[in-house]
Amino acid sequence: MPLINRKRVRMVVDDQINQALNRIADALEENGATLNKILAHYNSVVPPMKENTDRANKYGRMAEEKGIVDEAEEMRANGIHN
């Protein structure tokens, strides 16, 4: 009789482990899907943001070379700004 009880306990433990592993597998699938959505969003947003930053930096350097930035900073310092 004790062997049957031990087997039943093992079966319950095995079932609990099986359920836990299934929940882990489901969670991994959900996380994978979520990460794919994040990646798609990242890929749609970040490249244009980088292009805009590069463009702004380019125009900022051009403005510095022409002295426009100095004029704008002087206007701000004197309270002449929008």
C-alpha positions in Angstrom: 0.0 0.0 0.0 2.7 2.6 0.7 4.1 2.2 -2.8 0.7 3.2 -4.2 0.6 6.3 -2.0 4.2 7.2 -3.1 3.2 6.8 -6.7 0.2 9.1 -6.2 2.4 11.7 -4.6 4.8 11.5 -7.4 2.0 11.8 -10.0 0.7 14.9 -8.2 4.2 16.4 -8.1 4.8 15.5 -11.8 1.5 17.1 -12.7 2.3 20.2 -10.8 5.7 20.4 -12.5 4.1 19.8 -15.9 1.6 22.6 -15.2 4.4 24.9 -14.1 6.5 24.1 -17.2 3.4 24.7 -19.4 2.8 28.1 -17.8 6.5 29.0 -18.3 6.3 28.0 -22.0 3.1 30.1 -22.4 4.8 33.1 -20.7 7.8 32.8 -23.0 5.6 32.8 -26.1 3.7 35.9 -24.8 7.0 37.6 -24.0 8.4 36.7 -27.4 5.3 38.3 -29.1 5.6 41.4 -26.9 9.3 41.7 -27.7 8.5 41.4 -31.4 6.0 44.3 -31.1 8.5 46.4 -29.3 11.1 45.7 -31.9 8.7 46.6 -34.7 7.9 49.9 -33.0 11.6 50.6 -32.3 12.4 49.9 -36.0 9.7 52.2 -37.1 10.5 55.1 -34.8 14.3 55.1 -34.1 15.7 55.4 -37.7 13.6 58.5 -38.5 14.5 60.0 -35.1 18.2 59.4 -35.9 17.8 61.0 -39.3 16.2 64.0 -37.8 18.9 64.3 -35.1 21.6 64.0 -37.7 19.9 66.7 -39.8 19.5 69.0 -36.8 23.1 68.5 -35.9 24.2 69.3 -39.5 22.1 72.5 -39.6 23.4 73.4 -36.1 27.0 73.1 -37.3 26.2 75.1 -40.4 24.6 77.8 -38.2 27.6 77.9 -35.9 29.9 78.3 -38.9 27.9 81.3 -40.1 27.6 82.8 -36.7 23.8 82.5 -36.6 24.0 80.7 -33.3 25.9 83.5 -31.6 23.3 86.0 -32.8 20.5 83.8 -31.5 22.2 83.4 -28.1 22.8 87.1 -27.9 19.1 87.8 -28.7 18.0 85.4 -26.0 20.4 87.0 -23.5 18.9 90.4 -24.3 15.4 89.1 -23.9 14.6 89.3 -27.6 13.1 85.9 -28.4 9.9 84.2 -29.2 
